[in-house]
Amino acid sequence: MPGLTEVTEQDIDTPFGAPSDVLLIGTLRGQRVVFLPRHGRGHTLTPSEVPYRANLYALKTLGVTHVISVSACGSLREDYAPGNIVIPDQIYDHTKAERGGRSFFGQGIVAHTGVADPFCTELSDVLAESATRAGGIVHRGGTFITIEGPRFSTKGESKAYRQLGFDLIGMTAAPEAFLAREAEMCYATLAHVTDYDVWHDSETVSTDLVMARFHHNLEIAQQTIVEAITQIATLPRACGCSSALMNAFSTASNQITIETRTRLAPIIGKYYPA
């Protein structure tokens, strides 16, 4: 990442196990940032194996307030062409595996978090503007269906997803976005369209094709992040993400044990101190 200085690495353990990798911490445009490769360095974890809960917990422990997910995806629309960038506004969770845990809650504490709009609108606005300035062809809005993977879709599945009105397809947005909301972090996705999935007869989808197109857009992705960083620092956080848990708890406070308060301190500490 050009311009990243004061780089250190930190190995964090969490109550939910180890994150995907050590966390890379540095300074970019005067702001402290953290990078975590969700698939591990060298891409050793399938989408189902990514420890999403541990990853978000580790980021929260370091004080992260905004999470930018840079993702490769397939397009289910003709006008969302390969090479384009999409800032989606909705998710359809079609995953099936446990994926390292789908919620921080359970085991003595219950919270029902609102995710009607799963992506932060403030952060999505910043990403759309920044990607445009970086030279990308940017589309705003769309429903991102998250499938289990690691296989690609069948043609029958892909055509059915189109008929259901989905716009993008990928393998990692869920439960990542939902865990970020539970952790009261702003979350948005910078989705790089690498292919037309398999509904389109113009090409055959393969890992080589996906990775080649993703790396072709890497410079735009990096420049988008650089452009976004300074704006993120001044966002008012009027989006509501930072108070997502305020009215979410169902468990009586006198039933939340010290053990639970300690285990979830980075998540619930401002509401229920240990």
Phi and psi in degrees as GROMACS dihedral restraints (atoms count N, CA, C in turn):
[ dihedral_restraints ]
;  ai    aj    ak    al  type     phi  dphi    fc
    3     4     5     6     1   -58.3    20    10
    4     5     6     7     1   138.2    20    10
    6     7     8     9     1    89.7    20    10
    7     8     9    10     1    -4.2    20    10
    9    10    11    12     1   -82.7    20    10
   10    11    12    13     1   123.1    20    10
   12    13    14    15     1  -124.6    20    10
   13    14    15    16     1   174.6    20    10
   15    16    17    18     1    50.9    20    10
   16    17    18    19     1    48.1    20    10
   18    19    20    21     1   -82.3    20    10
   19    20    21    22     1   129.7    20    10
   21    22    23    24     1  -134.4    20    10
   22    23    24    25     1   165.8    20    10
   24    25    26    27     1  -121.5    20    10
   25    26    27    28     1   144.3    20    10
   27    28    29    30     1  -135.1    20    10
   28    29    30    31     1   128.8    20    10
   30    31    32    33     1   -97.9    20    10
   31    32    33    34     1   114.1    20    10
   33    34    35    36     1  -115.6    20    10
   34    35    36    37     1   131.2    20    10
   36    37    38    39     1   -99.5    20    10
   37    38    39    40     1   151.3    20    10
   39    40    41    42     1  -132.6    20    10
   40    41    42    43     1   164.4    20    10
   42    43    44    45     1   -62.5    20    10
   43    44    45    46     1   -11.7    20    10
   45    46    47    48     1  -109.8    20    10
   46    47    48    49     1    18.7    20    10
   48    49    50    51     1    97.5    20    10
   49    50    51    52     1  -172.3    20    10
   51    52    53    54     1   -83.0    20    10
   52    53    54    55     1   145.9    20    10
   54    55    56    57     1   -67.4    20    10
   55    56    57    58     1   179.0    20    10
   57    58    59    60     1   -60.3    20    10
   58    59    60    61     1   -30.0    20    10
   60    61    62    63     1  -166.9    20    10
   61    62    63    64     1   178.1    20    10
   63    64    65    66     1   -67.3    20    10
   64    65    66    67     1   152.9    20    10
   66    67    68    69     1   -94.4    20    10
   67    68    69    70     1   131.7    20    10
   69    70    71    72     1   -94.8    20    10
   70    71    72    73     1   121.3    20    10
   72    73    74    75     1  -115.2    20    10
   73    74    75    76     1   135.6    20    10
   75    76    77    78     1  -157.9    20    10
   76    77    78    79     1  -175.4    20    10
   78    79    80    81     1  -116.4    20    10
   79    80    81    82     1   129.6    20    10
   81    82    83    84     1  -134.0    20    10
   82    83    84    85     1   119.7    20    10
   84    85    86    87     1    53.6    20    10
   85    86    87    88     1    37.2    20    10
   87    88    89    90     1    81.9    20    10
   88    89    90    91     1     0.5    20    10
   90    91    92    93     1  -111.9    20    10
   91    92    93    94     1   140.5    20    10
   93    94    95    96     1   -77.5    20    10
   94    95    96    97     1   130.4    20    10
   96    97    98    99     1  -131.4    20    10
   97    98    99   100     1   158.5    20    10
   99   100   101   102     1  -128.6    20    10
  100   101   102   103     1   134.7    20    10
  102   103   104   105     1  -118.4    20    10
  103   104   105   106     1   134.5    20    10
  105   106   107   108     1  -135.6    20    10
  106   107   108   109     1   115.2    20    10
  108   109   110   111     1   -73.6    20    10
  109   110   111   112     1   110.0    20    10
  111   112   113   114     1   -63.1    20    10
  112   113   114   115     1   -28.0    20    10
  114   115   116   117     1   -94.1    20    10
  115   116   117   118     1     6.1    20    10
  117   118   119   120     1    80.5    20    10
  118   119   120   121     1   155.3    20    10
  120   121   122   123     1   -65.3    20    10
  121   122   123   124     1   133.0    20    10
  123   124   125   126     1    84.2    20    10
  124   125   126   127     1     2.5    20    10
  126   127   128   129     1    56.5    20    10
  127   128   129   130     1    67.4    20    10
  129   130   131   132     1  -103.0    20    10
  130   131   132   133     1    -7.3    20    10
  132   133   134   135     1  -111.9    20    10
  133   134   135   136     1   131.2    20    10
  135   136   137   138     1   -71.5    20    10
  136   137   138   139     1   164.7    20    10
  138   139   140   141     1   -55.2    20    10
  139   140   141   142     1   -33.6    20    10
  141   142   143   144     1   -74.1    20    10
  142   143   144   145     1   -24.8    20    10
  144   145   146   147     1   -90.8    20    10
  145   146   147   148     1   -11.9    20    10
  147   148   149   150     1   -60.8    20    10
  148   149   150   151     1   127.7    20    10
  150   151   152   153     1   -82.3    20    10
  151   152   153   154     1    74.0    20    10
  153   154   155   156     1   -56.3    20    10
  154   155   156   157     1   -43.0    20    10
  156   157   158   159     1   -65.3    20    10
  157   158   159   160     1   -45.3    20    10
  159   160   161   162     1   -63.5    20    10
  160   161   162   163     1   -38.7    20    10
  162   163   164   165     1   -60.5    20    10
  163   164   165   166     1   -49.7    20    10
  165   166   167   168     1   -68.8    20    10
  166   167   168   169     1   -35.8    20    10
  168   169   170   171     1   -62.6    20    10
  169   170   171   172     1   -43.5    20    10
  171   172   173   174     1   -63.3    20    10
  172   173   174   175     1   -42.0    20    10
  174   175   176   177     1   -63.8    20    10
  175   176   177   178     1   -42.1    20    10
  177   178   179   180     1   -63.5    20    10
  178   179   180   181     1   -38.7    20    10
  180   181   182   183     1   -59.4    20    10
  181   182   183   184     1   -33.9    20    10
  183   184   185   186     1   -84.1    20    10
  184   185   186   187     1     1.6    20    10
  186   187   188   189     1    88.6    20    10
  187   188   189   190     1    14.6    20    10
  189   190   191   192     1   -64.5    20    10
  190   191   192   193     1   134.6    20    10
  192   193   194   195     1  -112.4    20    10
  193   194   195   196     1   -25.4    20    10
  195   196   197   198     1  -130.0    20    10
  196   197   198   199     1   132.1    20    10
  198   199   200   201     1  -118.5    20    10
  199   200   201   202     1   122.1    20    10
  201   202   203   204     1  -104.8    20    10
  202   203   204   205     1   116.5    20    10
  204   205   206   207     1   -94.4    20    10
  205   206   207   208     1   115.8    20    10
  207   208   209   210     1   -98.0    20    10
  208   209   210   211     1   115.5    20    10
  210   211   212   213     1  -134.3    20    10
  211   212   213   214     1   143.8    20    10
  213   214   215   216     1   -86.1    20    10
  214   215   216   217     1   145.3    20    10
  216   217   218   219     1  -151.4    20    10
  217   218   219   220     1   163.9    20    10
  219   220   221   222     1   -98.4    20    10
  220   221   222   223     1   153.2    20    10
  222   223   224   225     1  -100.6    20    10
  223   224   225   226     1   138.4    20    10
  225   226   227   228     1  -109.0    20    10
  226   227   228   229     1    13.8    20    10
  228   229   230   231     1  -131.9    20    10
  229   230   231   232     1   142.2    20    10
  231   232   233   234     1   -61.6    20    10
  232   233   234   235     1   -38.4    20    10
  234   235   236   237     1   -80.7    20    10
  235   236   237   238     1   -12.1    20    10
  237   238   239   240     1   -93.7    20    10
  238   239   240   241     1    83.3    20    10
  240   241   242   243     1   -84.7    20    10
  241   242   243   244     1   154.5    20    10
  243   244   245   246     1   -53.1    20    10
  244   245   246   247     1   134.7    20    10
  246   247   248   249     1    97.9    20    10
  247   248   249   250     1   -18.6    20    10
  249   250   251   252     1   -78.3    20    10
  250   251   252   253     1   164.3    20    10
  252   253   254   255     1  -118.2    20    10
  253   254   255   256     1   135.7    20    10
  255   256   257   258     1  -123.1    20    10
  256   257   258   259     1   136.2    20    10
  258   259   260   261     1  -107.2    20    10
  259   260   261   262     1    93.3    20    10
  261   262   263   264     1   -70.6    20    10
  262   263   264   265     1   159.4    20    10
  264   265   266   267     1  -121.7    20    10
  265   266   267   268     1    -4.1    20    10
  267   268   269   270     1  -140.7    20    10
  268   269   270   271     1   157.2    20    10
  270   271   272   273     1  -128.4    20    10
  271   272   273   274     1   140.3    20    10
  273   274   275   276     1  -117.3    20    10
  274   275   276   277     1   115.9    20    10
  276   277   278   279     1   -86.6    20    10
  277   278   279   280     1   106.6    20    10
  279   280   281   282     1  -113.0    20    10
  280   281   282   283     1    21.4    20    10
  282   283   284   285     1   -83.0    20    10
  283   284   285   286     1   163.5    20    10
  285   286   287   288     1  -129.3    20    10
  286   287   288   289     1   -29.7    20    10
  288   289   290   291     1   -77.5    20    10
  289   290   291   292     1   166.9    20    10
  291   292   293   294     1   -69.2    20    10
  292   293   294   295     1   -31.6    20    10
  294   295   296   297     1    57.3    20    10
  295   296   297   298     1    40.5    20    10
  297   298   299   300     1    75.6    20    10
  298   299   300   301     1     9.9    20    10
  300   301   302   303     1   109.6    20    10
  301   302   303   304     1   129.0    20    10
  303   304   305   306     1   -99.0    20    10
  304   305   306   307     1    -7.2    20    10
  306   307   308   309     1  -152.9    20    10
  307   308   309   310     1   151.2    20    10
  309   310   311   312     1   -78.1    20    10
  310   311   312   313     1   -13.0    20    10
  312   313   314   315     1  -101.5    20    10
  313   314   315   316     1   161.1    20    10
  315   316   317   318     1   124.5    20    10
  316   317   318   319     1   177.3    20    10
  318   319   320   321     1    55.1    20    10
  319   320   321   322     1    48.2    20    10
  321   322   323   324     1   106.1    20    10
  322   323   324   325     1    -3.3    20    10
  324   325   326   327     1  -144.7    20    10
  325   326   327   328     1   130.9    20    10
  327   328   329   330     1  -119.0    20    10
  328   329   330   331     1   131.4    20    10
  330   331   332   333     1  -142.4    20    10
  331   332   333   334     1   136.3    20    10
  333   334   335   336     1  -111.7    20    10
  334   335   336   337     1   103.6    20    10
  336   337   338   339     1   -92.5    20    10
  337   338   339   340     1   136.2    20    10
  339   340   341   342     1   -76.3    20    10
  340   341   342   343     1   127.0    20    10
  342   343   344   345     1  -134.3    20    10
  343   344   345   346     1    33.3    20    10
  345   346   347   348     1   -55.2    20    10
  346   347   348   349     1   -38.4    20    10
  348   349   350   351     1  -118.2    20    10
  349   350   351   352     1    92.8    20    10
  351   352   353   354     1   -72.9    20    10
  352   353   354   355     1   -19.1    20    10
  354   355   356   357     1  -103.0    20    10
  355   356   357   358     1   139.6    20    10
  357   358   359   360     1   -66.1    20    10
  358   359   360   361     1   124.5    20    10
  360   361   362   363     1   -68.3    20    10
  361   362   363   364     1   -39.5    20    10
  363   364   365   366     1   -60.8    20    10
  364   365   366   367     1   -50.2    20    10
  366   367   368   369     1   -68.6    20    10
  367   368   369   370     1   -35.9    20    10
  369   370   371   372     1   -63.0    20    10
  370   371   372   373     1   -40.1    20    10
  372   373   374   375     1   -59.7    20    10
  373   374   375   376     1   -45.1    20    10
  375   376   377   378     1   -63.0    20    10
  376   377   378   379     1   -43.6    20    10
  378   379   380   381     1   -64.6    20    10
  379   380   381   382     1   -41.1    20    10
  381   382   383   384     1   -62.5    20    10
  382   383   384   385     1   -46.0    20    10
  384   385   386   387     1   -65.2    20    10
  385   386   387   388     1   -42.1    20    10
  387   388   389   390     1   -68.7    20    10
  388   389   390   391     1   -40.2    20    10
  390   391   392   393     1   -66.3    20    10
  391   392   393   394     1   -35.6    20    10
  393   394   395   396     1   -65.2    20    10
  394   395   396   397     1   -44.9    20    10
  396   397   398   399     1   -64.1    20    10
  397   398   399   400     1   -29.6    20    10
  399   400   401   402     1   -77.4    20    10
  400   401   402   403     1    -4.6    20    10
  402   403   404   405     1   100.4    20    10
  403   404   405   406     1     9.0    20    10
  405   406   407   408     1   -82.8    20    10
  406   407   408   409     1   155.1    20    10
  408   409   410   411     1   -89.4    20    10
  409   410   411   412     1   110.2    20    10
  411   412   413   414     1  -113.8    20    10
  412   413   414   415     1   135.5    20    10
  414   415   416   417     1  -117.1    20    10
  415   416   417   418     1   137.5    20    10
  417   418   419   420     1  -108.3    20    10
  418   419   420   421     1   123.6    20    10
  420   421   422   423     1   102.8    20    10
  421   422   423   424     1   156.2    20    10
  423   424   425   426     1   141.3    20    10
  424   425   426   427     1   151.3    20    10
  426   427   428   429     1   -96.7    20    10
  427   428   429   430     1   125.7    20    10
  429   430   431   432     1  -100.3    20    10
  430   431   432   433     1   107.0    20    10
  432   433   434   435     1   -84.3    20    10
  433   434   435   436     1   128.9    20    10
  435   436   437   438     1  -104.4    20    10
  436   437   438   439     1   118.2    20    10
  438   439   440   441     1  -103.0    20    10
  439   440   441   442     1   166.8    20    10
  441   442   443   444     1   -69.3    20    10
  442   443   444   445     1   -45.7    20    10
  444   445   446   447     1    70.4    20    10
  445   446   447   448     1  -172.9    20    10
  447   448   449   450     1   -79.6    20    10
  448   449   450   451     1    -2.4    20    10
  450   451   452   453     1   -72.8    20    10
  451   452   453   454     1   157.8    20    10
  453   454   455   456     1   -80.2    20    10
  454   455   456   457     1   171.2    20    10
  456   457   458   459     1   -71.5    20    10
  457   458   459   460     1   158.8    20    10
  459   460   461   462     1   -81.8    20    10
  460   461   462   463     1   163.4    20    10
  462   463   464   465     1   -62.8    20    10
  463   464   465   466     1   -37.1    20    10
  465   466   467   468     1   -62.2    20    10
  466   467   468   469     1   -43.4    20    10
  468   469   470   471     1   -64.9    20    10
  469   470   471   472     1   -46.3    20    10
  471   472   473   474     1   -61.4    20    10
  472   473   474   475     1   -42.7    20    10
  474   475   476   477     1   -68.5    20    10
  475   476   477   478     1   -34.7    20    10
  477   478   479   480     1   -66.1    20    10
  478   479   480   481     1   -40.9    20    10
  480   481   482   483     1   -60.7    20    10
  481   482   483   484     1   -39.1    20    10
  483   484   485   486     1   -64.5    20    10
  484   485   486   487     1   -43.0    20    10
  486   487   488   489     1   -64.9    20    10
  487   488   489   490     1   -28.9    20    10
  489   490   491   492     1   -79.9    20    10
  490   491   492   493     1    -6.1    20    10
  492   493   494   495     1    93.8    20    10
  493   494   495   496     1    12.1    20    10
  495   496   497   498     1   -77.0    20    10
  496   497   498   499     1   153.4    20    10
  498   499   500   501     1  -110.9    20    10
  499   500   501   502     1   -33.9    20    10
  501   502   503   504     1  -134.2    20    10
  502   503   504   505     1   156.8    20    10
  504   505   506   507     1  -136.7    20    10
  505   506   507   508     1   134.3    20    10
  507   508   509   510     1  -154.5    20    10
  508   509   510   511     1  -170.9    20    10
  510   511   512   513     1  -128.5    20    10
  511   512   513   514     1     1.6    20    10
  513   514   515   516     1  -129.2    20    10
  514   515   516   517     1    -4.2    20    10
  516   517   518   519     1   -67.4    20    10
  517   518   519   520     1   -30.2    20    10
  519   520   521   522     1  -116.4    20    10
  520   521   522   523     1   137.1    20    10
  522   523   524   525     1   -90.6    20    10
  523   524   525   526     1    14.2    20    10
  525   526   527   528     1   -54.5    20    10
  526   527   528   529     1   -49.0    20    10
  528   529   530   531     1   -63.5    20    10
  529   530   531   532     1   -36.8    20    10
  531   532   533   534     1   -71.6    20    10
  532   533   534   535     1   -36.7    20    10
  534   535   536   537     1   -67.2    20    10
  535   536   537   538     1   -37.3    20    10
  537   538   539   540     1   -62.2    20    10
  538   539   540   541     1   -39.3    20    10
  540   541   542   543     1   -66.2    20    10
  541   542   543   544     1   -42.1    20    10
  543   544   545   546     1   -61.8    20    10
  544   545   546   547     1   -31.9    20    10
  546   547   548   549     1   -86.1    20    10
  547   548   549   550     1     4.8    20    10
  549   550   551   552     1    58.4    20    10
  550   551   552   553     1    37.9    20    10
  552   553   554   555     1  -106.5    20    10
  553   554   555   556     1   143.0    20    10
  555   556   557   558     1   -72.7    20    10
  556   557   558   559     1   134.2    20    10
  558   559   560   561     1  -136.3    20    10
  559   560   561   562     1   132.8    20    10
  561   562   563   564     1  -148.1    20    10
  562   563   564   565     1   157.1    20    10
  564   565   566   567     1  -115.2    20    10
  565   566   567   568     1   132.2    20    10
  567   568   569   570     1  -101.2    20    10
  568   569   570   571     1    93.4    20    10
  570   571   572   573     1   -93.1    20    10
  571   572   573   574     1   119.9    20    10
  573   574   575   576     1   -98.4    20    10
  574   575   576   577     1   117.0    20    10
  576   577   578   579     1   -74.8    20    10
  577   578   579   580     1   120.0    20    10
  579   580   581   582     1  -106.3    20    10
  580   581   582   583     1   -16.7    20    10
  582   583   584   585     1  -166.8    20    10
  583   584   585   586     1   173.8    20    10
  585   586   587   588     1   -98.9    20    10
  586   587   588   589     1    30.0    20    10
  588   589   590   591     1    55.1    20    10
  589   590   591   592     1  -144.0    20    10
  591   592   593   594     1  -117.1    20    10
  592   593   594   595     1     5.4    20    10
  594   595   596   597     1   -73.6    20    10
  595   596   597   598     1   -24.1    20    10
  597   598   599   600     1   -91.9    20    10
  598   599   600   601     1   131.6    20    10
  600   601   602   603     1   -87.5    20    10
  601   602   603   604     1     4.9    20    10
  603   604   605   606     1   -76.9    20    10
  604   605   606   607     1   -18.4    20    10
  606   607   608   609     1  -158.7    20    10
  607   608   609   610     1   165.1    20    10
  609   610   611   612     1  -104.0    20    10
  610   611   612   613     1   124.3    20    10
  612   613   614   615     1   -75.6    20    10
  613   614   615   616     1   133.2    20    10
  615   616   617   618     1  -148.0    20    10
  616   617   618   619     1   163.1    20    10
  618   619   620   621     1   -60.5    20    10
  619   620   621   622     1   -41.4    20    10
  621   622   623   624     1   -59.4    20    10
  622   623   624   625     1   -43.2    20    10
  624   625   626   627     1   -64.1    20    10
  625   626   627   628     1   -47.1    20    10
  627   628   629   630     1   -59.4    20    10
  628   629   630   631     1   -49.1    20    10
  630   631   632   633     1   -68.1    20    10
  631   632   633   634     1   -37.4    20    10
  633   634   635   636     1   -62.7    20    10
  634   635   636   637     1   -44.0    20    10
  636   637   638   639     1   -73.0    20    10
  637   638   639   640     1   -34.9    20    10
  639   640   641   642     1   -63.3    20    10
  640   641   642   643     1   -46.0    20    10
  642   643   644   645     1   -68.2    20    10
  643   644   645   646     1   -28.2    20    10
  645   646   647   648     1   -62.8    20    10
  646   647   648   649     1   -33.0    20    10
  648   649   650   651     1   -92.0    20    10
  649   650   651   652     1     2.7    20    10
  651   652   653   654     1   -60.6    20    10
  652   653   654   655     1   -39.7    20    10
  654   655   656   657     1   -63.0    20    10
  655   656   657   658     1   -41.2    20    10
  657   658   659   660     1   -64.8    20    10
  658   659   660   661     1   -39.5    20    10
  660   661   662   663     1   -62.0    20    10
  661   662   663   664     1   -45.0    20    10
  663   664   665   666     1   -65.0    20    10
  664   665   666   667     1   -42.8    20    10
  666   667   668   669     1   -66.9    20    10
  667   668   669   670     1   -34.8    20    10
  669   670   671   672     1   -61.0    20    10
  670   671   672   673     1   -44.2    20    10
  672   673   674   675     1   -64.1    20    10
  673   674   675   676     1   -42.4    20    10
  675   676   677   678     1   -59.9    20    10
  676   677   678   679     1   -45.3    20    10
  678   679   680   681     1   -63.3    20    10
  679   680   681   682     1   -36.5    20    10
  681   682   683   684     1   -76.6    20    10
  682   683   684   685     1   -30.5    20    10
  684   685   686   687     1   -56.5    20    10
  685   686   687   688     1   -47.7    20    10
  687   688   689   690     1   -66.8    20    10
  688   689   690   691     1   -32.8    20    10
  690   691   692   693     1   -71.7    20    10
  691   692   693   694     1   -38.6    20    10
  693   694   695   696     1   -58.8    20    10
  694   695   696   697     1   -36.9    20    10
  696   697   698   699     1   -62.3    20    10
  697   698   699   700     1   -22.8    20    10
  699   700   701   702     1  -107.4    20    10
  700   701   702   703     1     4.6    20    10
  702   703   704   705     1   -65.7    20    10
  703   704   705   706     1   138.9    20    10
  705   706   707   708     1   -76.2    20    10
  706   707   708   709     1   -12.1    20    10
  708   709   710   711     1    55.0    20    10
  709   710   711   712     1    46.6    20    10
  711   712   713   714     1   -86.4    20    10
  712   713   714   715     1     5.4    20    10
  714   715   716   717     1   -73.5    20    10
  715   716   717   718     1   -22.0    20    10
  717   718   719   720     1    96.8    20    10
  718   719   720   721     1    -8.7    20    10
  720   721   722   723     1   -60.9    20    10
  721   722   723   724     1   -36.9    20    10
  723   724   725   726     1   -73.6    20    10
  724   725   726   727     1    -6.5    20    10
  726   727   728   729     1  -129.3    20    10
  727   728   729   730     1    28.4    20    10
  729   730   731   732     1   -62.0    20    10
  730   731   732   733     1   -25.5    20    10
  732   733   734   735     1   -94.5    20    10
  733   734   735   736     1    -2.1    20    10
  735   736   737   738     1   -53.5    20    10
  736   737   738   739     1   -43.6    20    10
  738   739   740   741     1  -118.4    20    10
  739   740   741   742     1    26.0    20    10
  741   742   743   744     1   -95.7    20    10
  742   743   744   745     1   -18.8    20    10
  744   745   746   747     1   -79.3    20    10
  745   746   747   748     1   135.3    20    10
  747   748   749   750     1  -104.3    20    10
  748   749   750   751     1   -22.7    20    10
  750   751   752   753     1   -78.0    20    10
  751   752   753   754     1   134.1    20    10
  753   754   755   756     1   -62.4    20    10
  754   755   756   757     1   139.3    20    10
  756   757   758   759     1   -59.4    20    10
  757   758   759   760     1   -32.4    20    10
  759   760   761   762     1   -76.5    20    10
  760   761   762   763     1    -3.3    20    10
  762   763   764   765     1  -101.3    20    10
  763   764   765   766     1    -4.4    20    10
  765   766   767   768     1   -90.8    20    10
  766   767   768   769     1   111.0    20    10
  768   769   770   771     1   -72.7    20    10
  769   770   771   772     1   161.4    20    10
  771   772   773   774     1   -59.4    20    10
  772   773   774   775     1   -38.1    20    10
  774   775   776   777     1   -60.2    20    10
  775   776   777   778     1   -45.1    20    10
  777   778   779   780     1   -66.7    20    10
  778   779   780   781     1   -41.6    20    10
  780   781   782   783     1   -62.8    20    10
  781   782   783   784     1   -37.0    20    10
  783   784   785   786     1   -72.2    20    10
  784   785   786   787     1   -44.4    20    10
  786   787   788   789     1   -61.9    20    10
  787   788   789   790     1   -36.7    20    10
  789   790   791   792     1  -106.6    20    10
  790   791   792   793     1    21.4    20    10
  792   793   794   795     1   -52.2    20    10
  793   794   795   796     1   -45.3    20    10
  795   796   797   798     1   -64.1    20    10
  796   797   798   799     1   -24.4    20    10
  798   799   800   801     1   -90.9    20    10
  799   800   801   802     1   -46.4    20    10
  801   802   803   804     1  -114.7    20    10
  802   803   804   805     1     2.9    20    10
  804   805   806   807     1   -56.3    20    10
  805   806   807   808     1   -33.6    20    10
  807   808   809   810     1   -75.2    20    10
  808   809   810   811     1   -18.2    20    10
  810   811   812   813     1   -97.9    20    10
  811   812   813   814     1   -39.6    20    10
  813   814   815   816     1  -135.0    20    10
  814   815   816   817     1    86.0    20    10
  816   817   818   819     1   -61.7    20    10
  817   818   819   820     1   149.4    20    10
